[in-house]
Amino acid sequence: MSKKVQGIGNRYTSDENKKKQRIQAKKRVVRRRITLIGGLLLLVIIVLCIMIAGQKHQNTHDAHIRQQKEQKYQKQQDEELALKEKLNNLNQKSYIKKVARDDYYLSNDGEVIFKLPNDKSGSEDKGSKEDKVKEN
């Protein structure tokens, strides 16, 4: 109130002032509660956004790993097919004869094998192939 106007010191005015004070106190409490609930809600939203971003990153990483594993699986499938084909070839006598003639210089009766001086696939390669076979 201004200095020129003085309050009447009766019961009605004091009751009205107390009511106004209680209403203002309730408004302050409500504002605090709303601020607290709003802050908690904002915190929950931020945490959920962080979790979503983390999950998206994890999904991308897992998809990349899955793609690598699928490629590795495909390579193993191809290798398995090549090994099965090699196994089938090793079960055929004509293939075994060809390998024996080409790699180990075996000959049929009456055949003569000549080694040429410029032949690089001579005994050096034969020894290294035998070493590779022994290692495996």
N, C-alpha and C positions, 0 to 999 in steps of 0.2 A: 504494500500500500504506500501511497505517497505520504509525504509529511503533513500535507494540509488536511488529509482525510484521516480521521482516527476511527479505529474500530470500536464498536460498542461492546462492552464487556459483558454481554448477557449470555445466557446459556445457548440460545439458538446459533449465534455466530460462532461460538466455540465448537459446537457440535458440527457445524458445516465445515469449519476449518479442519477438524479431525477427519471428517469424511473425505475431504480433498486430499489430505495427507495419506490416508489409507489407500485411496484410488491411485495416487501417484506411486506409492510403495508397491502396490499390485502390478502396475504397469512396468516398474523397474524389474520386478521378479519375472514377469512374462517376457520382457525383452531379454533378460539374461538366459532364461530357459530356451527361447527361440534361438538366441545366438549360440548357446551350447549345442542344441540339437542340430542346427545348421552346420556348425563346425564339425560335429561328429559325422554328419551326412557327407560333407565335403571330404573328410578324411577317408571315409569308406569308399567314395567314388574314386579318389586318387589311388587308393590301394588296389581297387579292382582294375583300374586302367593299367597300373603297373603289372599286375598279374596277367592281364590280357596280352600286353606287349611281350612279356617274358614267355608266355605260352606260344605266341606267334613265332618268336625267335626259335624256340625249342622245336616247333613243328617244322620250320624251314630246315633246321640242322638235321633233324631226323629224316626228312625227305631226301636231303643230300646224301646222308649215310645209306639210306635204302637204295638210292640210285647206284651208288658205288658197289654195294653188295650185289645188286642185280647184274651189273656189268661183270663182276667177278664170277658170279654164278654162270653167266652166259659163256665166259671164257672157259670155265671148267666143263660145261656141257660140250663145247666145241672140242676141248682136249680129250674128253671121254670118247667122243665119236671118232677122233683120230686114232686113239689107242685101240678102240674096238676094230677099226679098219686094219690097223697094223697087226692085231692079233689074228684076224681072219687071214691076212696075207701070210703070216707065219705058219698057219695051218695048211697052206697050199705048197705042195712040193715044188711046183714050177718057180715060185717066188724064192724058196730056200735055195734052189739050184742057182738062180740068178745072183743072189747075194753071195753065195759061196764062190762063184766064178768072178764076180766083180771085185769084191772086197778081200777075199782070201786067196785068190789066184789058184783055185782048184780047177782041175781039168778032167775031162773024160778020157777014157782009154784011147791012146793013139794021138792025142792032141799035145801040142808043144806050145808053151807060153813063152813069149819073148819079152824081155824087159828092155825098154829103150833107155838110153842115157838121159834124155830130156824128160823122162817120166817122173813127175814130182809125187805121184801117188804111190811111191814105192814103199820100202820097208819102214821109212820114218812114219808115214801115215798109218801103216799097219800096226806098228808098235804103239802109237798114240791111241789108236782105236782099241787095241787090247787093254791099254791102261784105263781107258774110259769105261770099258765093259767091266773090268775088275773093280773100279771105284763104285760103280752103280750096283 
